[in-house]
Amino acid sequence: MVKIACLQVSPRPCFASAWEEINSYLNHAIDHSAQFILLPEYCGGLKTENGLLKPPAALEDDHPILAKLIAVARENRVWVLIGSIAVNHGELIKNRSYLINDHGQILARYDKIHLFDIQLSEKQIYQESAVVDPGSEAVVVDTCIGQLGMSVCYDLRFPQLYRTMCQRGAQVLTIPAAFLKKTGEAHWHVLNRARAIENGAYVIAPCAVGPIPGGGHSYGHTLVVDPWGKVVMDGGNEPCVKFAHIDTNLVNQTRHRIPSLRHDRDYNCTVIDLPVE
């Protein structure tokens, strides 16, 4: 059993203000013996301009948030999941998640595959693909809390991604997010619980909370859901650090009780059109 800490931080407009908030919560998590610390999407900063995402970005080798979190992991012997930071990639950016072990080594990178291109209303239009270059590779990596499948935010709405990762051995699914308040109130809890239930896996979903500089509002309610679908931790709607314990024995027990991962089958889909009268 491993003690984890989820940092529910606010969207910040620059690296410096993002780090100031992160650092205060990191110290709290470390002081309370967390072995694995997880942060939300765009934890290195997030703002919008004219309806477009404009997170502060840097090259990977020069990214200050990445460098600081690598140092924290190494110096305190803790694992860290950077939910995501903006990494320069030509004229666009990568929305990239990092898994860092307790020696400060980057074990895995995951570039968000599914981009948030939606229109909630006449004024609420989001076009993540205008600034982000999508990824194309799912990632499963061995960690101190078991085989971990990485994803980011809008990926949550694509269950085939999580099924694929669990069929490849994932026991824990990470879904760091800056989920919008409007859609979060409608869908956040049920979607996270569904991903846990259908795969018999833990879901750990650290989510940013509060207003996004420039427009928008993140939902919060960081979640840990166990493999049976029970919400064992909910971060509520204020910045905070929340703790939980992950026990992969519960994954094995749940998958033994309902072995749906072994029951997947290939099939064809026939579409039958009604005759025109």
Buried (B, 14 or more C-beta within 10 A) or exposed (E): EBBBBBBBBBBBBBBEBBBEBBEEBBEBBBEEEBBBBBBBBBBBBBBBEEBBBBBBBBEBEEBBBBEBBBEBBBEBEBBBBBBBBBBBBEEBBBBBBBBBBBEBEBBBBBBBBBBBEEEEEEEBEBBBEEBBBBBEEBBBBBBBBBBBBBBBBBBBEBBEBBBBBBEEEBBBBBBBBBBBBBBBEEBBBEBBBBBBBBBBBBBBBBBBBBEBBBBBBBBBBBBBBBBBBEBEBBBEBEBBBBBBBBBBEBBBEBBEEBEEBEEEEEEEEEEEEEEEE
